[in-house]
Amino acid sequence: MQKVVNKSDLIANLTSQCDGLEEQVVEDAAQKLFDLMAQTLCRDGRIEVRGFGSFCLHYRDARTARNPKTGKKVEVKATAIPHFKPGKALREQVNKFDKA
């Protein structure tokens, strides 16, 4: 079993399971999906896929940090971090999987 699956692997696997669809069509659809997800998160939206999970943003406030090498104080800007929370069905499926 493959340990790392990248975007082109996902597209190739999906193309092989969709009889009659060209790889370029599947690739375009996947890219549109990723773009829509990113746009939704950029507008502070939330994405929910029942049984799979949800995507949202977590926020970190601005703060003063310290550079461990020099000890100098550094101002860190507030940031938004994309966050994925797996759904119940995905958690159950992963936990049933025999990792042997």
One Martini backbone bead per residue (centre of mass of N, CA, C, O) as a GRO file, in nm:
protein
  100
    1MET     BB    1   0.098   0.035   0.020
    2GLN     BB    2   0.060   0.366  -0.006
    3LYS     BB    3   0.176   0.632   0.198
    4VAL     BB    4   0.184   0.848  -0.040
    5VAL     BB    5  -0.059   1.087  -0.166
    6ASN     BB    6  -0.096   1.277  -0.433
    7LYS     BB    7  -0.260   1.458  -0.659
    8SER     BB    8  -0.190   1.276  -0.908
    9ASP     BB    9  -0.280   1.014  -0.773
   10LEU     BB   10  -0.574   1.088  -0.728
   11ILE     BB   11  -0.642   1.137  -1.027
   12ALA     BB   12  -0.564   0.856  -1.132
   13ASN     BB   13  -0.757   0.693  -0.950
   14LEU     BB   14  -1.019   0.834  -1.038
   15THR     BB   15  -0.997   0.776  -1.343
   16SER     BB   16  -1.000   0.459  -1.314
   17GLN     BB   17  -1.306   0.475  -1.173
   18CYS     BB   18  -1.396   0.658  -1.432
   19ASP     BB   19  -1.565   0.573  -1.682
   20GLY     BB   20  -1.493   0.787  -1.966
   21LEU     BB   21  -1.289   0.972  -1.826
   22GLU     BB   22  -1.072   1.209  -1.850
   23GLU     BB   23  -0.799   1.325  -1.689
   24GLN     BB   24  -0.845   1.631  -1.742
   25VAL     BB   25  -1.129   1.645  -1.621
   26VAL     BB   26  -1.052   1.551  -1.336
   27GLU     BB   27  -0.838   1.767  -1.284
   28ASP     BB   28  -1.026   2.014  -1.313
   29ALA     BB   29  -1.224   1.932  -1.089
   30ALA     BB   30  -1.020   1.921  -0.858
   31GLN     BB   31  -0.922   2.214  -0.881
   32LYS     BB   32  -1.196   2.346  -0.832
   33LEU     BB   33  -1.239   2.228  -0.552
   34PHE     BB   34  -0.986   2.353  -0.418
   35ASP     BB   35  -1.057   2.647  -0.484
   36LEU     BB   36  -1.332   2.658  -0.333
   37MET     BB   37  -1.218   2.591  -0.056
   38ALA     BB   38  -1.024   2.830  -0.034
   39GLN     BB   39  -1.235   3.056  -0.073
   40THR     BB   40  -1.408   2.986   0.172
   41LEU     BB   41  -1.183   3.027   0.383
   42CYS     BB   42  -1.115   3.325   0.303
   43ARG     BB   43  -1.434   3.396   0.388
   44ASP     BB   44  -1.479   3.247   0.667
   45GLY     BB   45  -1.557   2.963   0.618
   46ARG     BB   46  -1.722   2.639   0.601
   47ILE     BB   47  -1.650   2.286   0.565
   48GLU     BB   48  -1.884   2.012   0.502
   49VAL     BB   49  -1.837   1.649   0.512
   50ARG     BB   50  -2.016   1.397   0.550
   51GLY     BB   51  -1.813   1.148   0.707
   52PHE     BB   52  -1.532   1.311   0.689
   53GLY     BB   53  -1.546   1.646   0.743
   54SER     BB   54  -1.390   1.960   0.854
   55PHE     BB   55  -1.335   2.304   0.761
   56CYS     BB   56  -1.135   2.562   0.918
   57LEU     BB   57  -1.052   2.838   1.121
   58HIS     BB   58  -0.776   2.931   1.312
   59TYR     BB   59  -0.676   3.166   1.563
   60ARG     BB   60  -0.396   3.388   1.606
   61ASP     BB   61  -0.264   3.602   1.797
   62ALA     BB   62  -0.089   3.851   1.863
   63ARG     BB   63   0.269   3.854   1.954
   64THR     BB   64   0.539   3.803   2.174
   65ALA     BB   65   0.852   3.685   2.097
   66ARG     BB   66   1.145   3.464   2.096
   67ASN     BB   67   1.461   3.436   1.998
   68PRO     BB   68   1.653   3.160   2.071
   69LYS     BB   69   1.934   3.260   1.966
   70THR     BB   70   1.925   3.583   2.075
   71GLY     BB   71   1.665   3.681   2.266
   72LYS     BB   72   1.496   3.849   2.092
   73LYS     BB   73   1.230   4.037   2.038
   74VAL     BB   74   0.920   3.942   1.859
   75GLU     BB   75   0.677   4.022   1.630
   76VAL     BB   76   0.363   3.855   1.590
   77LYS     BB   77   0.127   3.800   1.382
   78ALA     BB   78  -0.175   3.746   1.299
   79THR     BB   79  -0.342   3.426   1.234
   80ALA     BB   80  -0.460   3.183   0.996
   81ILE     BB   81  -0.557   2.836   1.043
   82PRO     BB   82  -0.601   2.556   0.896
   83HIS     BB   83  -0.866   2.310   0.979
   84PHE     BB   84  -0.909   1.959   1.056
   85LYS     BB   85  -1.208   1.756   1.116
   86PRO     BB   86  -1.297   1.456   1.167
   87GLY     BB   87  -1.529   1.233   1.115
   88LYS     BB   88  -1.679   0.963   1.242
   89ALA     BB   89  -1.653   0.770   0.997
   90LEU     BB   90  -1.349   0.814   0.954
   91ARG     BB   91  -1.251   0.729   1.232
   92GLU     BB   92  -1.369   0.441   1.222
   93GLN     BB   93  -1.223   0.346   0.965
   94VAL     BB   94  -0.932   0.391   1.068
   95ASN     BB   95  -0.961   0.211   1.332
   96LYS     BB   96  -1.025  -0.061   1.168
   97PHE     BB   97  -0.765  -0.057   1.046
   98ASP     BB   98  -0.506  -0.270   0.973
   99LYS     BB   99  -0.155  -0.200   1.055
  100ALA     BB  100   0.006  -0.477   0.969
   0.00000   0.00000   0.00000
